[in-house]
Amino acid sequence: MKTKVDAVGRITGEWGRWQLRTVLLIFLCKIPSSWFMACIIFTAPAPRHGEFFCKPPNTVGAQNDTLWIKVSHPQKEEVDDQEFSIDFCNIYQDAQEHAHHYYRYERPELEPRVWEEPTSRNMNIIPCQRFEHRAEYHSVVTQYDLVCSRDILVSVTQFFHLFGVLTGGILANHLLKYFSPRNVMLFGMITQIFCGNLTGLVASYELHVFFRCLSAVCCAQMYTAGGVIMADITGGVYKTCVSTLFEQFWSIGVILLPGVASFFSSWSHLYMAISWPTVILIYLWRWIPDSPRWMIQRGRVTDAKNILLQCVEVNGTRYGLPHDIDQQLQLQAQTAMDAPPPPGWWSIWKGENVVRNLICVHLAWSLYIVVYYGMLLNIRSFSREHLEVNTAVAGLSEIVGTFIGLFLILKTTRKWLWTGLFNVVAGLIAYLGWLVPTDLPFDARVALLMLSAMISKMAISTTLSILTTCTVELVSEEKRKITAFSAICWARFWLLGAPFIGATVIFGMMVPQTAFASLAIVGGVLTALITSPRTISKEALGGSNRATATQMDGIDNKGFTTGPTLNNPIFTNITKLAAPNSNLPPPMVPGVWTTKHHDDSPPV
């Protein structure tokens, strides 16, 4: 026998002013999270030619930098235009000795011609170890000499940020076993301010990487705990929309980031600028409620009741509050505590047609999340002069893609197939970047390269929104939580490699984009192989009622959707008792609040 009881869902309803306020406040947590992820675009811009050179030894009394560069740095031939330029990453092994040869001349006419090699010069070339920077913007690159062979360390900083996202999500799920989601959010906010400021203030590269990782851990705690609250207080089509649109505020943060960065000429100041706005979130935190379901599951009935009283007060439905709310909440709490433990990870692979779907969805998650973040960070390679505009365009592409994904979720029955085909076509368009002529005006060439990349970015955002919302549809209700956790952890593990795919830009500007487009095409094929039922039935979508309660299987069946109930005497009784305009439960009567059915009977 199974028992369905959900007093919390019937009191809160699927949607109301209370849910709207809470969801919008939690959405704001995504903005600083996106800033910390994407700030590398502005804190570590690729240096321009001539902004750095090998630092001369203190024993060389150089009159100016130009003289030292003449002596120390060899020439190299550019592959693209067959012209010679200065190789600032290497120096002649005997540069120090020959520097004195050049500097002895007191009159300019006696100075040897540029690039005229002294007699008996040693042509051995060695890598430079320390650099002098002449950039207008004080970046991570200039702070820690991240040029030439050390350029890969820029990708390493991003790797540790993504490692923090992975471990932060795992840590948040562990903390939620002992601390309420609201408190985990607050802890993440406070520690993010502390770690974010230290990330921009430390003097060593190692400490910078360490605190950047901790900042990502804190950000992951904020939006992971916030997601739990949103999922627990919404239902039906509203829950689907909230889950899909959660990423929109990430994209809004990406759009806002260039404006924030434009006010600062130092990477250190930028880190402080993206850390301190979280103080506003701490102030707004007072209006974010805790999860009443989390309280019920741990027997904290009084706390859950207080949250529900706030809900009906804000939603204006206090007049319909049942008189025996305490007994109903006690019953739900007892049911939750007596429930069997949740299924383990191995159990998700059992079932008809489950293995193929889960393999495809796990692989799709790992591919798309790598391409999603990699494509965004790769705009650094297109043009430093257009970083601000390109970043904003990337954010807008993500927003459009998310809305396309929401449309496919709500309006189509073959959402996996359509999004897969979209990515295959968009990936092929990304390949066209190779065909952009090199002799075009600079602005026009950058615009065409961005167009080829952002169509694919849009398609990737579409699929990622569907993966975020619909992955749990592939398994039964009781296995959804562990399935979502498995897919996200698997994806974030492979996400660690995204910065190093972007580092292949040293082999050519189009190499990273080609790699990301190829991954998107493979992901499109995998996505098209997934099959699942329609997310929201046409009946529920057409007749969704904000006040309809969310049913739970045991205690966690928040995926209940409304449908025709004319032939069901239980729901007929509810309709009569709640008429004409009440959106809250009727008085406690047998067969209304608790319904029992046999295990082998179809679920209500």
SULLIN-V554501 format. One record per helix or strand of 2 or more residues. SS is the DSSP state (a for helix, b for strand). FROM is the first residue (numbers start at 1). LEN is the number of residues. Records with the same first field share a line. If there is no record, write none. Layout:
BEGIN
SS: FROM-LEN ; FROM-LEN
END
This chain:
BEGIN
b: 2-3 ; 52-3 ; 75-3 ; 84-3 ; 90-3 ; 125-3 ; 131-3 ; 595-3
a: 7-6 ; 17-11 ; 29-10 ; 40-4 ; 65-8 ; 95-9 ; 108-3 ; 140-5 ; 148-28 ; 181-21 ; 205-29 ; 236-10 ; 248-14 ; 267-10 ; 278-10 ; 292-6 ; 301-15 ; 318-3 ; 325-14 ; 345-5 ; 354-28 ; 387-25 ; 415-21 ; 442-33 ; 477-19 ; 498-10 ; 511-18 ; 538-5 ; 569-10
END
